Amino acid sequence: MSKKKAVTFPRNDSPNELTGHSSRVCAVKYIPGGHGNTLVSGAWDNTLQFWDARKGHRSTGTIVGPQVASNFALDICDNKLLVGSFRKNDQVQIYDIRTRTLLQDLANSGMPAAVVRTGKDSDSDAASTWESTSSADSAGGSGVNGPPEVFPMLPPGLQAYTAQFSCNGKYVAVGGSNCDGSKGFLRVLNTLDMSWQGTGCKCAVFGHKTENLLAAVGTEGKLAMFEL
């Protein structure tokens, strides 16, 4: 069976045009409803580019800002595009994929901490590297005799390698590291808050047919599985 390349999207080196990526492309996703022709990609050049293979070699739209450093940092659920950025601010955002407008900045949204109910590690040594984070530790308060402490999902200084929806969009998982890479984190909005000592969280993915199973891999290669 012969294989044929359908289309190549070239590099854009013009500083005055936003018709393609000017740096390394790290992630790509097919856009539902595009009959296999429409895609969105993210790169180191701080842009998301939208493509339609039926309309030539130039991108059909651009979002400026997100710096995508991993293939696990883009995800789509319904008409929502989730983006994790390897930068110190505005690291997790949700866009409307139809209008390409920002819907929500999750990095600055409030998140009460909650520990994971059950964790299973593929490596016995991995269990000791994970720590649950209490709301008091994260927000600087006790939370006793009052409502739970609330803190930003990603305070400034934490950088996102991965951002993924669960299968039906109920949960959002975000993982990454601090600026020097010495401490990783894995967070599921309002559900789970874990830190990973000595390494970053390279990727995190939900089970395909369940909302409550999550697998994560650290930059040193250790795998951990969690039940939410």
N, C-alpha and C positions, 0 to 999 in steps of 0.2 A: 504494500500500500504506500503510495507516495504521500509526502507531506509538503505543504506549501505554506510559506509565511504569508499571512493575509495582509498585514500592514506594519510598518515601522514608524514609530513616533520619534522624530529626531530631537536632539538636544537643542535648546534655545540659548544662544550666546549673545543675544541682543539685550542690552540693559534697558531699552526703551519699549520692549514688547513682552507681554506675558502670554506667550503662545505655546509654552512648553517648559520643561524643567531645565535649569542651568547647572544642576549638581546631581549627585548620586540619588537615584530613585530607590526607596527602601520598602515601599508598600504599594499594592494595587488591589482593587476590589471591583468586581463586576457590579453594575447597578441594576437591581431588579427591574424588570419591565422593558429593558432595552434590547431584548432578543439577542443577547450575546454581543452587542455592538458598543454598548456604553460602559465606560469605566471611570473610576476616580483613582488617582495616584498621589502619593505623598513622598517628599524628598527632603534632603538637607537644605534646600534653597529657600525654606520657609514659605512654600506654597503647596496648595493642593490643586491639581489640574484635572479637569474633566475632559473626557475624550469620547468621540463617536467615530468609529471606524468607517462609517458611511460618508463622513464629511471631510475626508482628507487628513493631512498630517499635522494640523495645528489644533491645539486644545480649544474646546468650545466654551470654556469658562475657567475662572481662577478664584481661589480663596487665598488671600495673603495672610501670613502669620504663623500657622502651625509648622513646627519643625519635626518631621517624622523620621525616626531612626530605626524602626523595626517593622517588619511585615505584620506584626500583631498589634500595631498601633492604629489601625483603621478597622472599623466594623460598621455594618449597616443593619438596621432593623426597621422594617416598614420604610418610611420616608425620612428616617433619622440617620445621620452620619456621625459616628462617634470617632473622635480623634484624640490620641495621646501625643503630647509634644515633649521632646527632650530639651526643655528650656525651664527657666526658673520661675516663670509666672504664666498664668493662663494655660496650665498644662493639660487640662481635660475639658474638651468642649463638644457640644452637640450642635450640628447644623441641620437645617432643612435641606435635604438633597435636591429638592425641586427648585427652590428659590436661592439656594446657597447663602442663606442668611443664618446668623448665629441665633440659636434657640436658647441655649443654656451654657453657662460657664460653671462646670461642676467643681473645678478646683477651688472656687470661692464659695461653694454652697456649704451650708452647715451639715455636719455629720456627727451624730452621737455614736460613740464607739461601742462595739459589741464583740465579744470573743467568739471564735468559731466553736461549734458544738462538738464536732468530731474531726480529727485529723488523722490521716493515714499516710505514712511516708514510704517511698520505695527504697530508701536507704536508711538504715537504723541510725546513722550519725546525723541525718538531716533533722530529726526531731528536736535535737538540742539546739539547733540554730534558729528555730522559730520562737518568737515571744509574742504573747498576746499583749495588747496595749489597752489600758483602761482609759476611760474618759478623763479621769483625774490627771493621769500622766500626760495625756495629749493636750489638754486644755489648761492645765495648771490649776485646777480647782478640785474640790473633793466630790461635789455632786451629792453630798449627803443631805437628807431632809429637804430636798428640792428637786427640780427637774434635772434630767441628765445634762451634763456639760456638753456643749456643742462646739466643734472646731472645724476649720476648713478641711475638706476632703484631702487637698494637697496644699499645705502651706508653702510659701515661697522657699525655694531651695531644693525641693524634691523634684526630680525629673522623671518623666514617664517613658518607659520602653513599650508598654503594652496597655491597651484599652479595649475591652471586649464586652459586648452584650451577652446576656444569657439567651437561650434559644427563643424565648417568647418576649424578651425585652424587659423582664421583671427586674433583673439585677444588672449593674455595671461593675465590672472588675477593672482595677487599675493597678499596675505594678511598675516598679522602677528602682531608683536609688537616690541617695543624697548626692551632692555635687562631686564629692571625691570618690564615690563608689564604694565606700567602706560599710554602708548599711543599706540593705534593701527594704522595700515595703511592698505589701500586698493589701489592697483595700477593696471591699465590696460595699457600696453605698448603704449605710444604715445597718449593715449585717456583720461585717468582719473587718478587723483591723489587726494586721500582723506585721512584725518587723523581722527581717532576715539578717542576722549578724554577719558581717564580713564579706557580703556579696550583694549584688543587685538582683532584682527579680527580672529575668529576661523575657518571660512570656507567661501568660495565664489564659486558660481556655475553659469554657463551660462544657458540660456534656451536651451532646447533640439533641437528646430527647428528654432531658431533665433540667430543671432550673437549679437544683440544689447540689450539684457536684462540680467541683472546680479543681483543675490540675494546674500546677505552677512549676516553673523551672528557674533555678538560679543561674547566674552567669558562670558559676563554677560547675554546672552540669547536674546538680542534684534535683530530683523530682519529688514533689510533695502533692498529695491529694487531700482535698477538704470536702466535708459534707456541711452545707450551710443550714 
